[in-house]
Amino acid sequence: MNTDSLIYDLITADLPNAQLCIIPGGTHFAPVRQSDLFNKTVNKFLNEPFTRPDSKF
């Protein structure tokens, strides 16, 4: 397991209804360079209810 995935797990574990999406090859420019995937991901997050099986919320 790499350090990045540990950090992502720690951050999302304590945020109710948090979702993690890693865009392959993504950088801080993903909204521009991979706009289709970025926009689909954001729209899905905003429009579809999400519950984690381990979430109390």
C-alpha positions in Angstrom: 0.0 0.0 0.0 1.4 3.4 -0.9 1.5 6.5 1.3 -1.0 8.3 -0.9 -3.7 5.6 -0.5 -3.2 5.7 3.3 -3.7 9.4 3.3 -6.8 9.2 1.1 -8.3 6.5 3.4 -7.7 8.6 6.5 -9.3 11.7 5.0 -12.4 9.9 3.7 -12.9 7.7 6.8 -13.8 10.6 9.0 -16.0 12.5 6.5 -19.7 11.5 6.4 -20.7 10.5 2.9 -17.2 11.1 1.5 -16.4 9.7 -1.8 -13.0 9.2 -3.3 -12.4 9.3 -7.0 -8.9 9.1 -8.5 -8.7 10.1 -12.1 -6.1 8.0 -13.8 -3.2 10.3 -14.8 -5.0 13.2 -13.2 -3.3 16.3 -12.0 -4.5 19.6 -10.7 -5.4 20.3 -14.3 -7.9 17.4 -14.5 -10.9 19.7 -14.7 -9.4 21.1 -17.9 -7.4 18.2 -19.4 -9.9 15.5 -18.6 -13.0 17.6 -18.4 -15.5 14.9 -19.6 -14.6 12.5 -16.8 -14.2 15.2 -14.2 -17.6 16.7 -15.1 -19.3 13.2 -15.1 -17.8 12.5 -11.7 -18.9 15.8 -10.2 -22.4 15.6 -11.7 -22.8 12.0 -10.3 -21.7 13.2 -6.9 -24.2 16.1 -6.9 -27.1 14.3 -8.3 -27.1 10.7 -7.0 -27.6 9.9 -3.3 -24.7 8.0 -1.8 -24.5 6.0 1.4 -21.5 4.0 2.6 -22.3 0.7 4.2 -20.1 1.7 7.2 -21.5 5.2 7.5 -23.8 6.3 10.3 -25.2 9.0 8.1 
